[in-house]
Structures are given as C-alpha cells and as structure tokens.
Amino acid sequence: MFSGTGVYTNLQYFWLIGAVTPVIIYFLAKRFPRSPIRYLNAPVIFGGLGYIPPATPLIYLSWGIVGFIFNKVIRNSKRGWWLTYNYVTSAALDSGLAIATIIIFFALLLPQVNPPQWWGNTVVSSTMVSSDTALR
C-alpha cells in the first residue's frame, strides 16, 4: 500500500512535512516579527485541509468572510461592541448552525426528499475523490 507502486506511496512523506512546517513558521515569525507569518498555525492549516474533500469552496469562503468581518473590521471599528458581544455572536452562529442541521435532517434527509440540484451541492460528487478514478 505504501510501497513504490502503491496507491499511497507519497503519503509516507507527509509526516516529515507536518513536522518541519511548524518549525519553519516559527523561525520565519522570529525573523520577521511584524509580518503576517506570525498568524500562521500549521496544525490548524493541516487540520482544516482534512475537511476539504467533502467541503466545497463556498464553505471556506463563508468562514473566511465572517471571520474577517468579525475579527478585523468590527474589532477595529466598534471595539466596545466587539468586546461585549463577540462571544455571544459566536455562540449564536454555532447554535444556529446546529439547529439548522437538525431541521435539515428531519425535513429533508429523514423523509428522503431530493434536494434542489445546483452547482453548490453537486460539485462534491463530481470530483475524483468521490469516484473510483482516484484509486486507479
């Protein structure tokens, strides 16, 4: 499986990338302390990449936009509001996601209703990851 002709032959080297990347980021952040490199976190980056196959780019774009608005724009312009309501807003967004997931499960998935077909929910099933082509 991990041998020279195996399907996962190159995956055996990713442990090295995972071990070296945080060290590189650390030394770059020490060398350039005022650069955006100090905000990089290799475990978070690599952990987030684990969710890419079932996730669409729309999900990552939404996370990025909401995170930028709340943690950059609102924090810099309305600091008092952000300090008071940021965690409440975060909890509300998380709770809303959980409640919407439960509603979607009981309204669409449990009765096996076919959802509307559009690019945002069909692109995941048309990738090489979801087909047998990736294994050949």
N, C-alpha and C positions, 0 to 999 in steps of 0.2 A: 504494500500500500504506500509506503514512504520510500521505496527503492527507486532506482534510476528511471524506470519506466512506469512507475505507479502514478495513480491519479493525484496524490497529494505530495509528490516528490519535492516541490519547492516550499511547502508549508513548514518543513522542519527547520527552516532558517528564520522563520518569523519570531521565534523566541529570542534570537540574537537582536533583531530589530527592536523588539519590545524591551530588551534590557539596556540597549545602547541609547535609544532615543531620549529617555528622561535625563540621562547624564549629559547628552549634547545640549538639550534645552536648558539644563541647569547652568552649564558653563557659558552658554550664549547669554543667558539672563544676567549672569555675573559680569560678563564682559560689556554688555550693553544694557545697563540697568534702567534706562528711561525708554527703551524700545517696547513695542507690543509683544515681544518674545516672552516677557515676564508673565503674560497672561496665559501662555500655552500650558497645557497639562496633558502629558502623554497618556496616562491611564484613562482620562476622560475621553480623549480623542479616540483611542483604540477601542474603548468600551462602547462608544457611540457607533463606531463602524460596524460593530456586531449586529446592529439593528437594521443595517442598510438593505439586505435582501428583501425583507417583507415590507419595508417602508418606501414611500415614494418621495421624490424630491420636494413635493409640496409640504410634507410634514416637517422636513428640516428647514425649509424656507419660513414656515409659520413660526417654528420655535425661534429662529434667528430674529425675525421681525419683532415678535413680542418681547423677547429678551433684550433687544437693542432699545426698544421704546421704553420699557420699564426701568432698565438698569443703566441707561445712558441719558436718554432725552429727559425723562421725567425726573430722574435723580438729580440732574444738573439744573433743571429749570424750576422745579417745585420740590425742593429738598425737604421741607417740612411735611408736605403731604406724603412724599415717598417714605420718610422715616416712620410716619404714623400708620399708613395703610398698605405698605408693600407686602407684608406677610399675610395680611387679610386677603389682599387681592390674589396672591399666590395660592392660598388655601381655597379661595372661591374658584379659581381656574381649575385646580386639581379636582375639587369636588364636582364641578360642572362636567369635567371630562368623565369622571366615574359614573355620574348619574346618566349622562348621555350614552355611555357604553351599555349600561344596564337597559335603558329604554330601547336602544337599537337591537340589543339581543332579544328582548321579549317581543318587540314589534316586528322585526324583520327575520332574524335568524331562527328563532324557535318555531314560528309558523312556516318557515322555509319560503318566504316571499323573495322573488327575484328582485334585486336592487336595480335601479336605473343603470344603464351601461354608458359610460363616458370614459374619456382618457384617464382620468384620475383614479379610477378603480379597476381598470383593465390592464394597465401598463405593467403591473406586478406579475400577472400571469403570462405575459408575453416575453419575459426575459429568459436568458439562457439558464439562470439559476433555477427557474421553475420547470424547465424542460429536461428531457433526457440527454440533450445535446451536450450539456456541461460535463457529463460523465464519460464522454467518448473522446 
